[in-house]
Amino acid sequence: MTNPLIAARDAFAATTPEARVVLNGRDWGVIDTGEGPALILMPGTLGRSDIFWQQISALPDMRIIAVSYPETGGIAEWIADLSLLLQQRGIAKAGVLGSSLGGYVAQAFAATYPDQVSHMFAANTLSSVSGLMDRPPYSLDLWHAPIDQVRGGFASAMQAWGQAHPDQADLVGFLLAESAGRIPDGEMRARLAALKEAPALASDPRPASETTVIETDDDPLIPPPIREHVRARFPGSAGFRFTWGGHFPYVLRPDLYTGLIRARMGLAPLPSAWAGGSA
């Protein structure tokens, strides 16, 4: 039986393929499309640039730069690469949205290169990696452990999520396909190691009005104490809470997610579903 999410993503990828871009010697995947205010989209561990296909397709009046991470470097190197990417493409300022791992990268980028950031979205993410190395797969030697061990934890977690949430079977199948090999071995190791070895986040000097924190009540990977820690890092900033959508509300609730982006980037009035800051 065809998975509709995979089919839709594959149809998008066929017409909007990733380009390969070398930045400071590292090979990135980049989708660069549209015109208007710029926005960088950064996925989590499970997802390439095209995991944001629904947002990219719905935002033709924005210049969207969605990325896939390289096989080398870590967060400090990656944010330097992204700064260079904006400079090379003549973009003085961009919105930066990262989910999960990407959310940590987005926070690091905004704190380090505040003059290049018009708005930062910290989505379904964490603001400290303390204790992370004690949990699998981060407890593994990520660069040398058999790749089946590195990938195996994702499969177990997603299958358990699918059993608890049978209504999200399509998403589980989509993510299993990502974790099973669509993300190459080197990229998978680098993504996990980047978070495991991430430097502590520096203080962010930007105004609170230029940050939006996104979270989901039923996120199985970001528990409430971690969500609270992210909110506390940005006092006075806007927050949006999805009541459902798991760790991937941008996949499961794309219309609302896209409306949120437009609203916070100043492209449209707040969507009606914003009422109360949750949906």
MOSUL-V801408 format. One record per residue. PSI is psi in whole degrees, -180 to 180 (* if undefined). Layout:
((PSI) (PSI))
//
This chain:
((133) (133) (117) (-31) (-43) (-42) (-43) (-43) (-43) (-37) (-40) (-46) (-29) (-30) (-19) (70) (157) (140) (153) (130) (127) (123) (117) (37) (1) (141) (110) (155) (134) (130) (125) (110) (159) (174) (147) (-161) (138) (146) (124) (133) (126) (122) (176) (-158) (-37) (91) (138) (-174) (-33) (2) (-17) (24) (-33) (-37) (-43) (-44) (-31) (0) (57) (-18) (17) (152) (108) (128) (103) (140) (154) (139) (154) (176) (-2) (165) (174) (-165) (-40) (-41) (-38) (-40) (-31) (-39) (-43) (-37) (-44) (-40) (-45) (-43) (-44) (-31) (11) (29) (112) (-40) (147) (151) (151) (117) (123) (140) (135) (-120) (-44) (-31) (-36) (-42) (-43) (-43) (-42) (-40) (-47) (-36) (-31) (-35) (59) (-30) (-13) (2) (122) (-33) (144) (130) (117) (103) (127) (56) (-171) (161) (8) (141) (15) (128) (-8) (-37) (-10) (-8) (140) (149) (1) (-22) (-13) (163) (94) (-27) (-18) (-17) (149) (138) (-29) (-35) (-41) (-43) (-25) (-37) (-34) (-44) (-45) (-45) (-42) (-37) (-39) (-41) (-41) (-36) (-37) (-23) (72) (-21) (-13) (28) (-37) (-42) (-43) (-45) (-40) (-48) (-35) (-39) (-38) (-48) (-22) (-10) (-11) (-30) (115) (158) (-48) (-40) (-41) (-46) (-44) (-40) (-47) (-44) (-35) (-41) (-42) (-39) (15) (140) (156) (146) (135) (164) (140) (117) (-3) (158) (150) (-30) (-15) (17) (142) (129) (129) (133) (170) (133) (-37) (26) (116) (-13) (-22) (92) (165) (-43) (-35) (-38) (-42) (-37) (-40) (-45) (-40) (-25) (-23) (65) (135) (-6) (162) (145) (145) (129) (117) (133) (-24) (161) (-2) (-143) (-3) (58) (-26) (-22) (-44) (-27) (59) (-36) (-45) (-40) (-44) (-40) (-37) (-45) (-49) (-43) (-47) (-22) (2) (23) (-13) (161) (158) (137) (151) (-30) (-7) (-21) (123) (0) (19) (163) (*))
//
